[in-house]
Each structure stands twice: as structure tokens, then as C-alpha cells.
Amino acid sequence: MKKGIDTLQSKIAEAWKGGGEHRIEHQHQKGKLTARERIEVLLDQNSFEELGMLVTHRSVDFGMDKEKYYGDGVITGYGTIHSRPVYVFSQDFTVFGGSLSEAHAEKICRIMDLAVANGIPLIGLNDSGGARIQEGVVSLGGYADIFYRNTLASGVIPQISAIMGPCAGGAVYSPAITDFIFMVDHTSYMFVTGPNVVKTVTNETITSEELGGAMTHASYSGVAHLVAENDVECLQSIRRLMTYLPQSRLEKTPKMAYNLQPSEIRPVLNTIIPDNPQQPYDMKEIISGIIDADSFYELHANYAENIVIGFGRIGGQSIGIVANQPAHLAGVLDVNSSKKGARFVRFCDAFNIPLLVLVDVPGFLPGKDQEWNAIITNGAKLLYAFSEATVPRITIITRKAYGGAYDVMNSKHIGADFNYAWPSAEIAVMGSKGASEIIFRKEIAGASDPVAKLAEMESRYADKFANPYLAAERGYVDEIIEPQKTREKLLKSYAVLRNKQIAAPTKKHGNIPL
Ligand code: HXC
């Protein structure tokens, strides 16, 4: 037996060496952790159990039969985060640059299958040069096996991707199908083709950072949801994200213990909206005034900043927040903000996370750029996502709710459960000036002082429509509430929506305007 145990231990020791000391050192020099070190930071202490440690590739071409490493460039297994199980894979860049071979793909597929069958989230730590070039089509097949599983698992279990090194070619499409993408600033890159191919095909000269660095994807493309300064921050951020999520679509969202305070009134909320309706304010101040202290977890913070999305808690209960941001482009809805909001709403709906929607929106952004980039189709994504959501849905109109954007932003008409407005709300087809110029055109043109006439008509229109009372008379708004009482109202409202169940019409799946 001793001999057998010695053999086992020497194989385990070899597996732990990955691609060897000098490659590990190189990884550290780049400011990156190794695949195993990352798992240590991600999971609860000593909770990791590895599967497939001794797997090797089967390739023989180009001398590959003489170069084999246990694990074949990916560590797979399971462990816990805050005592709840997760499956995890972590690509090992020290072994063939973390590239994906047939055996490497099989290891990932195996834990994906286990994660889905058991209703447990999947976390992928990606650090890969893409398809293992020496294996050719076999590695392409391996990628497709993973993409297929990612798609089938979508909406069944949460899938989280961290990009922790260069991810090229096939290495980007699996993360793209998952729910959230984290990137590490200055050490992670995502692109379908790197700068060299770009130069050859389009004659464009561009750096990796500019083409597919973390800030590029966090601000321009919107591919990345969160950027971390380094590996440790990234992994800790994933641990925090997991506290808001259920294990699978069959579970309710986690609820932290919360004792109702003697007073849940938040006086600060009465002071945030400026007297001048044209003046901006920061919607994030309202969010933090409403939700549990320090519970806001913002996603896509640098992309389409005119809409704010993220998780929070109310009375310990996870919620998904979608809010117009008047401090950026007056909170207008445009192509990017509609896409950003829609995908988040669909995630929350798939995983039973109640929605809170805060509205201060002047409308959709007009213009050729928006029309040519399909604001019609993209705006419809947000409309569709809210309309099909069956989770508890509450809306608060803090100020403007104009035009089609009023309808889209989780209005009563498209299935919201409770719609509240603050006294500062303005709910109308359009702003007073634009409306007066159209409907009082003749009176204004015929007036001895057209400017004064416009101002008079504008003020009449505003008195009539720029308030929440007509909507309240119709029942489109359930109640007009004092801002400081909002949190108290929400605690009660979510409590009576907790068991909400509505039967969606039977169909295979809808056809969201993609
Ligand atoms: C096999 C690979 C590899 C790959 C890297 N290596 N990529 N081995 N297949 N795809 C190996 C290198 O030979 C090297 O081995 C080690 O990994 C580290 O690579 P370096 O180049 O030294 O590292 P670095 O300078 O950091 O550059 C990393 C990199 C670069 C940017 C990822 O290696 C690179 O451009 N690789 C190729 C990327 C690519 O074109 N992949 C195929 C995409 S096509 P040694 O022995 O020296 O340590 C694809 C199709 C799928 O993925 C499509 C599905 C939709």
C-alpha cells in the first residue's frame, strides 16, 4: 500500500506544479495569481474538492505526446461560497497558455452538467489563449460543446465568468453567453481576433488594451459588467455577488436576517429632488436612501450611465434595481441603456429576484444616430423584458415620466404590481414646452407677444399635466407618497408580493426583439 500511496502523492505533487515553476513565476510577474491560487481566494477556506486532476490530453501531433501536464490546463471541481455550493473551473495559463484541448473541454463540460443537474451555480475563471492550436478541429468541437451547455444552462443556474488573462477566439463566446462577466484591469483582454489579425484584415493599428481591455469592455462595448483592480479584488467581488443570487431558478433569492427598525422613515429622501425640474441629481443617492445600508451592488457602472442597474436588499431581501439616472444625459433612454436594462431585468426574472424600478426619464433620445442604431428594436427589448417579467415588480416615479418611456419603465399597464409616485412626479405625453408649441401653435402665432403667450400656455399645460394626480385618478399610480416614507412602503409592499405567482401564457419561448 505504501508504494501505491507514494505514487499517488507524487502524481498529485506533479499536478500542483502545473506548467512548471518558471511559468508560475512568469504568471506572478504579470501580477496574476495561478489557477489554484484563484480558487483558494474564491471559495471558502479548504472547501475545494477537485475533479479530474490527473486528466491529460490525447494529442500526438507536433510532439505533443511528449509534453503532457496533469489537469491539461484547467482545474475543475466544487466548493462553497458563504457555505453554499458552487461548481468552478479555473484555466491554468501555465499549461499551453490555458488553451482548450479536447480533454480540457470535457472537464469543463462535466462540471457544467453536474451544476445543472444539481441546481448549483457555475463560476468560470478564464485565462486562455483559445483553441489548442495543435489539436485543430477537435478543440473547436470542444468549444461548441461548452457553448451549447452554457445556452441550455442559461436561466437554470447562475453562470458567472471572470476574465483573468488574455481571452481570444473561442475563449470569449462562452463568457458572452453567461450572466455576468468580470474583468481585471490591465491583465485581462477579450477579443474575437487580436491586434495582429486586426492589422492584417483592416490595416488598423490598435493595442490589446484599446481593442479588448477591461475598461474598453466596461465602458464602450458593455461586454464586461464589472472591472476589478486585481485578481483578489475580482474574486472577492464574485463572492459578494453570490450573496444576492439564488442557487438556481427553483430557489427563492436569499434573505438575510433583518429586524424591522422602530422607524424606517428616511428624512434625507425629502431633500434630494431639486426645486428646479431641469436640474439634475444623483439617482444613486435615492437608491442608497431606500435600500438596506451599504447593500447596493452596482453592475455596468461605466456603461450607459443614463440607466443604473444593480442588486440591493430591502429588509434583507435581494432585489434588482433599474433606475434612470438624471445626472447623466438627463436619464434619457437610448440604445445602450435599453439593452443594459433589458438584460438585467431578464436575469432577475429568470432567478426570482424582485424588481424595483425608479423612474425619472424625459423620454427616448431622438436623432439619426439613435434611429440608425435601431432605438426602435432596442427600446423594445426593455419594454419586452419588463412586460414578460413575472417576479414582484414595484415602480417609483421620482420626477419625470414622459412619453413612451413612461410606458416602458415598468408601468402598471405592462404588469407592474405597485406603482408609486412622489409629489414631484410629472407624468405626461411630453414636456410642457414641446407640448404647448404643438397644441397652442395658432394661439401663440396670433399673439401680440408670442414669447409671453408660449410661457403662459406652458405654465397652463404644466399645471394641468406635470404632476402625478391625473395618473392617480386613473389608478395608473396606486399612491402618491412622501419620499421619506418610501422605504417603509416598500418593506410592506414586497412582503405582500413575496408569494406572487402568475401563469405566463403557454409557449415554447417568446421572440424578444434581439
Ligand atoms: C496552444 C498556446 C496557445 C494556443 C498560447 N499557447 N496560446 N498553445 N494553443 N491557442 C502557449 C504558447 O505557445 C506558450 O507556450 C504559452 O502558451 C504562453 O503563451 P505566450 O504567447 O508566451 O504568452 P503571452 O505572450 O502572454 O501571449 C498570450 C496570447 C498568445 C495573447 C494568448 O499566446 C496568443 O496570441 N495565442 C494564440 C491566440 C489564438 O490565436 N488562439 C486561437 C484562437 S482561434 P510556452 O511553451 O512557450 O509556455 C479559436 C477558435 C475557436 O479560439 C472559435 C470558436 C468560436
Residues whose N, C-alpha, C, O or C-beta is under 5 A from the ligand:
A	BS01	HXC	F93 F96 G97 S99 S128 G129 G130 A131 R132 I133 Y143 P166 A168 G169 G170 A171
